[in-house]
């Protein structure tokens, strides 16, 4: 599904912030991406999301060479990826419902097509009574759940979640990860960036991608 | 979706239609909307004035030319060796016999003298002054008068006769009117260019102000075309509001001018104005042009912003 071969990234003329990344993400796999703060987790997530281009190496995603992709092809690939940002990135002028429906709306789907699905998902993540409010009145945990719902609404083949449990209590964090595990079982590949070692220990079977010294170490 | 919800919300009938579900993705507050509406309104107003002015000049010019070309004048200069009254009578007969001449009227000696009054003043004894006699020809228009033949005929009658078919006047009026219309169209083009530039600045500002929204839209799978369409929608609406205000104001100006000119029509200055500019009414053609400019303002606003956003997103890669 995703393959990195000798991928390196530097900003401008500076040193490489990521070096010799070699790994693959298979279909229906689950992996934690971890490492100390500033190790490059978010940068690696951005490479996976095709919002950064590597300075060397090859990234292949859904069987396509990322360096050869035109903008329309990148858009098509992003529609197969769900993403949860560390800072949620909810649009403040849209209600929770509209934020969650956004990935479907940008695909020019009519509201009648997606309304029931969005409501069902919002209820499922516990935001059934918050769908008409704006993000500014949501708590951190509610924003987190809205961001997760937005990532899941397209039933992505690949889910990228950057610190999805950073703003919720431990119980909620476990529930969110359990949700991701269930998604993985239904065929979605999941990458969860986190530095919460305790949480990772509770899901022992998951693969760990550890960033350190600008390199990636893999523990299957 | 997984079977067990994270936290079930109270059972309720959710009516998400309470708010327009298709809320604009580019927030109204993120664009200098009011400023843009004012700029578009002013530009549309000026463009409508230019277009209405061009219509007014075109109409007046057609009226002048048709009035001038419906008349011709024969002037007979006095000569001691000739009988003026006889020359006038024979010339009138010859003119009446020409196909295309509807009416011929010789001005009396007194009427000819009155024509000189504005230059010579009243109370001047003109009995000793050789005042030319004028013969006014009303033309039917169809068939056209053969002026060369008429010229030859009247010179045969009197070598001092001279025919003025007003062609030079008509051509000069046409040239002047065409030049004024061209200037009005040039102004229109300049105003449209200025409006496009103002919209371009506003679009760049809106893009800078909505950078984060654009980024999120990209991440959730929005194409450049989709994003540029969102900006287009917003700018069409702003352009339409500005365009309607500007066009409405221009229409009011022309309506008021038309009413005022009708009210002043009975006064001497009103008559002069009417002779120059007609009834000051731009008619359906003028109002259609103004309505078209309002629509074009909205279209220009939307299209310019869409083009700029799309190109810029493509360049950003």
Interface residues (C-beta under 8 A of the other chain):
Chain A: X49 X51 X71 X72 X75 X78 X79 X83 X85 X89 X91 X93 X94 X95 X97 X98 X101 X102 X103 X105 X106 X107 X108 X111 X115 X119 X120 X121 X122 X123 X124 X125 X126 X127 X128 X129 X130 X131 X132 X145 X150 X152 X154 X172 X175 X176 X179 X182 X183
Chain B: X1 X2 X5 X6 X7 X8 X9 X10 X12 X14 X16 X18 X19 X21 X22 X23 X25 X27 X29 X212 X213 X215 X216 X217 X218 X219 X220 X221 X222 X223 X224 X226 X314 X317
